[in-house]
Amino acid sequence: MLRIAIVTGEPSGDMLGAGLVHELSKRVKDISIEGIGGEKLANEHMNILFPMEKLSVMGFTEVLGRYFELKDIREKLIKHFLEDPPDIFIGIDAPDFNLFLEKKLRNAGIKTVHYVSPSIWAWRKNRIKKIRESVDLILNLFPFEGDIYNKFNIPNKYVGHPLADKLPDEPNTESARKELDIPLTKTVIALLPGSRLTEIKRIAIPLLKAALLAQSKHKNLFFISAFTDEKSSNVFKKLADKIIPQLKINIYIDKTHRVIESSDIIMLASGTASLEAMLLKKPMIVTYKLSWPTYFIVKLLAKIPYASLPNILAGREIVPECLQFKCRPEILASELDKLLNSEKSIKKLTNHFAKLSIELRKKANYQAANSVLKLIKNDRIS
């Protein structure tokens, strides 16, 4: 039996892990998966040792507040995997949690893979030494990430992004609207404040207030939102009912890509959703807000001027970013107004998105599964 351990801490990692496991299961008849994951990995018959939500925390100060809980989970995982070693350990994202875990397991002779490059090209470049000590292989989602690992002779493989393989080349907006019962004649604006509860609580309020400002100026707008689960949805709904009860918003669960596909413009938290919007060629306004202590630490360590994946991939600002002190209703509403009044800007954006999307379509699940199996067999990865 092939035994694989996986640890991930958020919905995007759960999706990556599920795609990888599904592909591995096609190649290996007798396979066992255990670790930390969400609903999608559970659906691939993974034995969940701890709920994924336990790791879903963002920012230095937020992590400090739960340090002992996270430390306890990590120590229990190390003990479990050392007592009953898997053939390979795969840490998906969550580098602050996973790299420590990977180093302990690798030192004990367990092969380790880190799926999703830590953002050393963006900040905290000093982590390269820790990565080299912790992993046997890095699986990169983006084409530019390999350069720095090659420089330090760290084995890595660019596999592309599973979302690029999964989503259609061209969005079917009409079909998505019919499925979600959204009027075909309205200008549809999606509000996506993130997947973590801390993100939603911090980002939803300026998004909601911006939506109300936009509606007062543009009468044909229709607002929608999407969340991965009922808990996140209820947090957003309570905020909306309290802050702007007069604004109607259709809320969907586990329908994020159809919500994006049905939209004309998206206002969203920086993260995987911005990549999904880019792949579906949807104009967007990206926002984010950290606690102030975390923000100042990030600013001090940051190496690039952009936060959103479309801008990072393009190497310049092609979508507006309203971050931290710019994450204000009036600024967000102003950026939305610019897009609503400029078909030329929208056309220019979608052309950029089309070019960037082509580079990411590499059959990622297939490539990642190949690389994992080669590492298990001690084959050279190229």
C-alpha positions as CSV (number, residue, x, y, z in Angstrom):
1,M,0.0,0.0,0.0
2,L,1.2,3.5,-0.8
3,R,0.8,5.7,2.2
4,I,0.7,9.5,1.7
5,A,0.4,12.2,4.4
6,I,-1.0,15.6,3.4
7,V,-1.4,18.8,5.4
8,T,-3.2,21.9,4.1
9,G,-5.0,24.8,5.9
10,E,-7.4,26.5,3.6
11,P,-9.9,25.8,0.8
12,S,-7.5,26.5,-2.1
13,G,-5.1,23.9,-0.7
14,D,-7.9,21.5,-0.1
15,M,-8.7,21.8,-3.9
16,L,-5.1,21.3,-4.9
17,G,-4.7,18.3,-2.6
18,A,-8.0,16.7,-3.8
19,G,-6.9,17.1,-7.5
20,L,-3.5,15.5,-6.8
21,V,-5.0,12.6,-4.8
22,H,-7.6,12.0,-7.5
23,E,-4.8,11.7,-10.1
24,L,-2.6,9.5,-7.9
25,S,-5.6,7.2,-7.3
26,K,-5.8,6.6,-11.0
27,R,-2.2,5.3,-11.0
28,V,-2.0,3.5,-7.7
29,K,-4.7,0.9,-6.8
30,D,-3.9,0.6,-3.1
31,I,-3.4,4.0,-1.6
32,S,-4.0,5.5,1.8
33,I,-4.2,9.3,2.5
34,E,-4.3,10.9,6.0
35,G,-3.5,14.3,7.5
36,I,-5.3,17.7,7.6
37,G,-7.6,18.7,4.9
38,G,-11.2,19.9,4.1
39,E,-14.3,18.5,2.5
40,K,-12.7,18.0,-0.9
41,L,-9.9,15.8,0.4
42,A,-12.4,14.0,2.6
43,N,-14.4,13.2,-0.5
44,E,-11.2,11.6,-1.9
45,H,-11.2,9.2,1.1
46,M,-8.6,11.1,3.2
47,N,-8.5,10.2,6.9
48,I,-8.8,13.7,8.5
49,L,-6.7,13.9,11.7
50,F,-7.6,17.5,12.5
51,P,-10.2,19.9,11.0
52,M,-8.6,22.1,8.4
53,E,-10.2,25.2,10.0
54,K,-7.7,24.8,12.9
55,L,-4.9,26.0,10.5
56,S,-6.9,28.6,8.7
57,V,-5.3,31.7,10.2
58,M,-3.7,34.7,8.5
59,G,-1.1,37.2,9.8
60,F,1.6,37.4,12.4
61,T,-0.5,38.7,15.3
62,E,-3.3,36.3,14.5
63,V,-0.9,33.3,14.5
64,L,0.6,34.5,17.8
65,G,-2.8,34.5,19.4
66,R,-3.2,30.8,18.6
67,Y,0.5,29.8,18.9
68,F,0.0,27.1,21.6
69,E,-2.9,25.5,19.8
70,L,-1.1,25.3,16.5
71,K,2.1,24.1,18.3
72,D,0.1,21.3,19.9
73,I,-1.4,20.2,16.6
74,R,2.0,20.2,14.9
75,E,3.7,18.2,17.7
76,K,0.9,15.6,17.6
77,L,1.3,15.3,13.8
78,I,5.0,14.8,14.1
79,K,4.6,12.1,16.8
80,H,1.9,10.4,14.7
81,F,4.0,10.4,11.5
82,L,7.2,9.4,13.1
83,E,5.5,6.4,14.9
84,D,3.8,5.3,11.7
85,P,5.9,6.8,8.8
86,P,4.1,7.5,5.5
87,D,5.9,6.9,2.1
88,I,5.8,10.6,1.5
89,F,4.6,13.8,3.2
90,I,3.1,16.6,1.1
91,G,2.6,20.0,2.7
92,I,0.3,22.2,0.7
93,D,0.9,25.9,1.2
94,A,0.7,27.0,4.9
95,P,4.6,27.3,4.9
96,D,5.0,28.6,8.4
97,F,3.3,25.5,9.7
98,N,4.4,23.0,7.1
99,L,8.1,23.8,6.7
100,F,8.8,23.0,10.3
101,L,6.8,19.8,10.1
102,E,8.6,18.9,6.8
103,K,12.0,19.4,8.3
104,K,11.4,17.1,11.3
105,L,10.0,14.4,9.0
106,R,12.7,14.7,6.4
107,N,15.4,14.5,9.1
108,A,13.7,11.2,10.1
109,G,14.1,9.8,6.6
110,I,10.6,10.6,5.3
111,K,10.5,12.1,1.8
112,T,8.9,15.6,1.7
113,V,7.2,17.7,-1.0
114,H,6.0,21.3,-0.6
115,Y,3.1,22.0,-3.0
116,V,2.8,25.8,-3.7
117,S,6.0,27.7,-3.5
118,P,6.3,30.0,-0.4
119,S,6.3,33.5,-1.7
120,I,10.1,34.0,-1.3
121,W,10.1,36.1,-4.5
122,A,7.7,38.5,-2.8
123,W,9.0,38.6,0.8
124,R,10.9,36.7,3.5
125,K,13.7,35.6,1.1
126,N,15.6,34.4,4.1
127,R,13.4,31.3,4.2
128,I,15.3,29.8,1.3
129,K,17.7,28.1,3.8
130,K,14.8,26.6,5.7
131,I,13.2,25.4,2.5
132,R,16.4,23.7,1.4
133,E,16.7,21.9,4.7
134,S,13.0,20.9,4.8
135,V,11.9,19.6,1.4
136,D,13.0,17.1,-1.3
137,L,10.9,18.8,-3.9
138,I,9.0,22.0,-4.5
139,L,6.0,22.0,-6.8
140,N,5.5,25.4,-8.4
141,L,2.2,26.8,-9.6
142,F,3.7,29.7,-11.6
143,P,6.4,29.8,-14.3
144,F,8.6,32.5,-12.7
145,E,9.0,30.6,-9.4
146,G,11.7,28.1,-10.5
147,D,14.4,30.7,-11.1
148,I,15.3,31.3,-7.4
149,Y,15.1,27.5,-6.5
150,N,17.4,26.7,-9.4
151,K,19.8,29.4,-8.2
152,F,20.1,27.6,-4.8
153,N,20.0,24.0,-6.3
154,I,16.7,23.2,-4.7
155,P,14.8,20.5,-6.7
156,N,11.6,22.0,-8.1
157,K,9.0,21.4,-10.8
158,Y,6.7,23.9,-12.5
159,V,3.3,22.1,-12.8
160,G,1.0,24.9,-13.8
161,H,-2.2,25.7,-11.9
162,P,-5.2,23.2,-11.7
163,L,-7.7,26.0,-11.9
164,A,-6.3,26.9,-15.4
165,D,-7.0,23.3,-16.5
166,K,-10.4,23.2,-14.9
167,L,-12.0,26.4,-16.0
168,P,-13.2,27.0,-19.5
169,D,-11.2,29.1,-22.0
170,E,-14.2,31.4,-22.3
171,P,-16.8,32.1,-19.6
172,N,-20.4,31.2,-20.3
173,T,-22.0,34.1,-18.4
174,E,-25.5,33.4,-19.6
175,S,-25.4,29.8,-18.6
176,A,-24.0,30.7,-15.1
177,R,-26.7,33.3,-14.6
178,K,-29.5,30.9,-15.5
179,E,-28.1,28.3,-13.1
180,L,-27.9,30.8,-10.3
181,D,-31.3,32.5,-11.2
182,I,-29.6,35.9,-11.8
183,P,-31.3,38.4,-14.2
184,L,-29.7,38.4,-17.7
185,T,-30.2,42.1,-18.2
186,K,-28.5,43.4,-15.0
187,T,-24.9,44.5,-14.5
188,V,-23.8,41.9,-12.0
189,I,-21.2,42.8,-9.3
190,A,-19.7,40.0,-7.2
191,L,-18.4,40.8,-3.7
192,L,-15.9,38.2,-2.5
193,P,-14.3,39.1,0.8
194,G,-12.2,35.9,1.2
195,S,-12.5,32.4,2.7
196,R,-11.1,32.9,6.2
197,L,-13.4,34.3,8.9
198,T,-10.8,36.9,9.9
199,E,-10.7,38.1,6.2
200,I,-14.5,38.3,5.9
201,K,-14.9,40.3,9.1
202,R,-12.2,42.8,8.1
203,I,-12.9,43.1,4.3
204,A,-16.7,42.6,4.0
205,I,-17.6,45.9,5.6
206,P,-15.8,48.2,3.1
207,L,-17.0,46.1,0.2
208,L,-20.6,46.3,1.4
209,K,-20.5,50.0,1.9
210,A,-18.8,50.5,-1.5
211,A,-21.7,48.4,-3.1
212,L,-24.2,50.7,-1.5
213,L,-22.4,53.8,-2.9
214,A,-22.3,52.3,-6.3
215,Q,-26.0,51.4,-6.3
216,S,-26.9,55.0,-5.5
217,K,-25.1,56.0,-8.7
218,H,-25.8,53.1,-11.0
219,K,-29.4,51.8,-10.9
220,N,-29.0,48.6,-12.9
221,L,-26.6,46.8,-10.5
222,F,-27.2,43.4,-9.1
223,F,-25.0,42.1,-6.2
224,I,-24.0,38.6,-5.5
225,S,-21.5,36.8,-3.3
226,A,-20.1,33.3,-2.7
227,F,-18.6,31.3,0.2
228,T,-17.2,27.8,0.7
229,D,-19.5,27.0,3.7
230,E,-22.5,28.0,5.7
231,K,-20.4,29.4,8.6
232,S,-18.6,31.9,6.4
233,S,-21.9,32.8,4.6
234,N,-23.7,33.5,7.8
235,V,-20.9,35.8,9.1
236,F,-21.2,37.8,5.8
237,K,-25.0,37.8,5.9
238,K,-25.1,39.1,9.5
239,L,-22.7,42.0,8.6
240,A,-24.8,42.9,5.5
241,D,-28.1,42.8,7.5
242,K,-26.6,45.1,10.1
243,I,-24.6,47.5,8.0
244,I,-26.7,47.9,4.8
245,P,-30.0,46.1,5.3
246,Q,-31.4,48.0,2.3
247,L,-29.0,46.4,-0.2
248,K,-30.1,43.0,-1.6
249,I,-27.3,40.5,-2.2
250,N,-27.7,37.0,-3.5
251,I,-25.4,34.6,-1.5
252,Y,-24.3,31.2,-2.8
253,I,-22.4,28.4,-1.1
254,D,-19.8,26.3,-2.9
255,K,-20.5,28.1,-6.2
256,T,-17.6,30.5,-6.4
257,H,-16.5,29.8,-10.0
258,R,-20.1,30.1,-11.2
259,V,-20.6,33.3,-9.3
260,I,-17.4,34.7,-10.9
261,E,-18.5,33.4,-14.3
262,S,-21.9,35.1,-14.0
263,S,-20.4,38.5,-13.0
264,D,-19.6,41.6,-15.0
265,I,-17.1,42.9,-12.5
266,I,-15.7,41.5,-9.2
267,M,-14.6,43.2,-6.0
268,L,-12.6,40.7,-4.1
269,A,-10.0,39.9,-1.5
270,S,-6.5,39.2,-2.8
271,G,-5.9,35.5,-3.1
272,T,-6.9,32.5,-5.2
273,A,-10.2,34.1,-6.2
274,S,-8.3,36.8,-8.1
275,L,-6.6,34.0,-10.2
276,E,-10.0,32.4,-10.8
277,A,-11.4,35.8,-12.0
278,M,-8.4,36.3,-14.3
279,L,-8.8,32.8,-15.8
280,L,-12.5,33.6,-16.4
281,K,-11.5,36.9,-17.9
282,K,-13.5,39.0,-15.5
283,P,-12.5,42.6,-14.6
284,M,-11.7,43.0,-10.9
285,I,-10.9,45.3,-8.1
286,V,-8.6,43.7,-5.6
287,T,-8.6,44.6,-1.9
288,Y,-7.1,43.4,1.3
289,K,-6.7,44.5,4.9
290,L,-4.4,43.0,7.6
291,S,-4.2,43.9,11.3
292,W,-1.9,47.0,11.5
293,P,1.0,45.2,13.3
294,T,0.9,42.5,10.6
295,Y,0.7,45.1,7.8
296,F,3.8,46.9,9.0
297,I,5.8,43.7,9.3
298,V,4.7,42.7,5.8
299,K,5.6,46.1,4.4
300,L,9.0,45.9,6.0
301,L,9.7,42.5,4.5
302,A,8.0,42.8,1.1
303,K,10.1,42.6,-2.0
304,I,7.5,43.3,-4.7
305,P,5.0,46.1,-5.1
306,Y,2.0,44.0,-5.9
307,A,-0.4,41.7,-3.9
308,S,-2.7,40.3,-6.5
309,L,-1.8,37.3,-8.7
310,P,-2.8,39.0,-12.0
311,N,-0.4,41.9,-11.3
312,I,2.4,39.6,-10.0
313,L,2.1,37.4,-13.2
314,A,2.0,40.5,-15.4
315,G,4.9,42.2,-13.7
316,R,3.0,45.4,-13.5
317,E,-0.4,46.8,-12.3
318,I,-3.1,45.7,-14.7
319,V,-5.9,45.5,-12.0
320,P,-6.5,48.1,-9.3
321,E,-5.3,47.2,-5.8
322,C,-7.0,48.9,-2.8
323,L,-4.9,47.6,0.1
324,Q,-4.9,48.4,3.8
325,F,-5.6,52.2,4.1
326,K,-7.0,52.2,0.6
327,C,-9.5,49.5,1.5
328,R,-12.2,52.1,2.0
329,P,-15.7,52.3,0.6
330,E,-15.3,55.5,-1.3
331,I,-12.0,54.4,-3.0
332,L,-13.5,51.0,-3.9
333,A,-16.7,52.6,-5.2
334,S,-14.5,55.0,-7.3
335,E,-12.6,52.2,-8.9
336,L,-15.8,50.3,-9.6
337,D,-17.2,53.5,-11.2
338,K,-14.2,53.7,-13.6
339,L,-14.8,50.2,-14.8
340,L,-18.5,50.7,-15.2
341,N,-17.9,53.7,-17.4
342,S,-15.1,52.3,-19.6
343,E,-15.7,49.4,-22.0
344,K,-12.2,50.1,-23.4
345,S,-10.5,49.5,-20.0
346,I,-12.5,46.2,-19.7
347,K,-11.5,45.0,-23.1
348,K,-7.8,45.8,-22.4
349,L,-8.0,43.8,-19.2
350,T,-9.6,40.8,-20.7
351,N,-6.9,40.7,-23.4
352,H,-4.2,40.7,-20.7
353,F,-6.0,37.9,-18.9
354,A,-6.2,35.7,-22.0
355,K,-2.4,35.9,-22.5
356,L,-1.6,35.2,-18.9
357,S,-4.0,32.2,-18.7
358,I,-2.3,30.3,-21.5
359,E,0.9,30.1,-19.6
360,L,-0.8,28.3,-16.6
361,R,-2.5,25.5,-18.5
362,K,-0.1,22.6,-18.0
363,K,-2.3,19.7,-16.8
364,A,-1.2,20.4,-13.2
365,N,-2.7,17.5,-11.4
366,Y,-1.1,15.1,-13.9
367,Q,2.3,16.8,-13.6
368,A,2.2,17.0,-9.8
369,A,1.2,13.3,-9.5
370,N,4.0,12.3,-11.9
371,S,6.5,14.3,-9.8
372,V,5.4,12.8,-6.5
373,L,5.5,9.2,-7.8
374,K,9.0,9.8,-9.3
375,L,10.3,11.1,-6.0
376,I,8.9,8.0,-4.2
377,K,10.7,5.8,-6.8
378,N,13.9,7.9,-6.5
379,D,13.7,8.8,-10.2
380,R,15.2,12.1,-11.4
381,I,12.6,14.8,-11.7
382,S,12.8,17.0,-14.8
